[in-house]
Amino acid sequence: MTTLLFLSYEHLLIIALIVLLLFGGKKIPELMHGLGKGVKSFKSGMKDVEEEVKKSVDEVKDETTK
């Protein structure tokens, strides 16, 4: 059985305040910066994988047409 989690604006505000209390105002920008770098790195890695797959598919197509 699955349950759906619905968050209202009040819930999000409470969560934001708790995060602010736990990490402090100075640490949150550092965390967001690290998160941004991680997302950028992930996207770059996915692009590299896509290029490798395309290259492999092209090589297989070339071999089968010979």
Order of alpha helices (4+ residues) and beta strands (2+ residues): alpha-alpha
